[in-house]
Amino acid sequence: MRILIIGGTLFIGRRLAETLVRKGHDLTILHRNPQSQLPAGARGIVADRNDAAAVARALAGQRFDAVFDNVYDWERGTTAAQVQATARACAHPNLERYVFMSSVAAYGEGLDHDESDLLAPPDHPEAYVRNKAESERALFSMHRQSGFPAVTLRPPFVYGPGNPFYREAFFWDRIEAGRPIIVPDDGSRLMQFVYVDDVVSCCVRVLEEAQATGQAFNVAHERPISQDEAVQAFARAAGRRARIVHVPRRIMVEAGGHPMGPKLYFAMYYDLPPITMRVDKAKRMLGFTPSNFDEALRRTFEWWRRAQPFPPPDYSFEDELLSRANLAPGPG
């Protein structure tokens, strides 16, 4: 197939690009940085996906059998109007799939969601939530009106080799240094994860499954876990046991802590109100089988040890939090 990936230079997009090339597909990547190193075997088109006119010019005369739309601009946001403009620029009678990488965040809040549940409303206060939900609504509206072959995937926290976000590595830095891991409140807040290669495998299956068009799929490990359980799982991957200390979230926020940083206390964008989901539909329609969490984490830890992709951490904010909570930081 002739396939376009919008954003194929990092993490999910890159792993997907490498997989598609290995499978013999004719691959093009639309990206905005002319200096990006593309996966071997892929061609590049340079354009900012948030610039509808630039995308239309870059794709003029191009025809693809399938498109994977993986890009979200965390600095500026990527709106439903921008996603829809890209979809229209890619639309033609022989387009077989337009696969949009959404998020569990599209539900807005709540536990145990399945794909039939309502998405977050257009006035949701969080831009990321609002943009993902509105983008899905726009694409499925195109599907209903014209048969546009939209498919959406809704992963939760994605982990794995190549993760550009300071997430798993946040904990491994501290565990390796023998430092305590600060966990908000009592550590019971739920999280749900998915291994990057599982997301990629579902992307590939969406191309193969004729009934996938017009469908949304939750893609995740089946069991949500608490923040405490997540930290201990990261520690097991490193062959260690984490020393957890619980600090009231209120203290962290009052000290200037924020889930997106710069004053991180529980990794990048990890301390969020819980949203969990079921994956029965992906298992049934796509043959989805989630990886073993511990094994996939060990593979990710091995990559992290080799790559060391992040600068040395600054523990000063955590030391301040521990001091406020009358706790000692320990080694590190």
Number of C-alpha atoms within 10 A of each C-alpha: 14 14 23 27 25 24 22 28 23 19 20 25 22 19 20 25 30 19 17 20 17 11 11 11 15 16 23 22 24 23 21 17 12 11 8 13 10 19 20 10 15 19 13 20 17 16 21 18 24 21 13 19 14 15 21 19 12 16 16 11 9 12 18 21 19 22 27 23 23 17 23 20 12 9 6 9 15 20 20 19 15 18 25 19 19 22 23 15 20 22 20 14 9 11 18 19 24 28 27 25 21 26 23 26 24 23 24 22 15 12 13 11 18 17 20 9 9 12 21 20 14 14 10 13 11 11 16 20 24 22 25 30 26 23 23 25 16 17 25 22 15 18 17 12 9 9 13 23 24 26 25 26 23 22 26 22 17 21 21 22 21 17 19 13 16 16 17 23 21 19 24 23 18 20 22 15 12 17 20 22 24 24 21 21 16 14 19 13 19 20 22 22 20 21 25 25 21 22 24 20 18 20 21 16 17 24 21 12 12 11 11 21 21 20 18 22 27 25 29 29 22 16 14 21 18 17 22 22 16 19 24 19 20 25 23 17 20 20 13 15 15 23 15 15 19 17 22 15 16 11 16 24 13 10 14 13 20 18 16 14 13 11 20 22 28 25 19 18 16 18 20 11 12 17 21 25 24 20 23 17 17 22 16 10 15 21 14 19 17 19 16 10 15 13 12 21 23 19 13 23 23 14 16 20 13 8 11 11 15 13 6 8 9 10 15 11 17 20 15 16 22 20 12 13 15 10 15 14 20 10 10 12
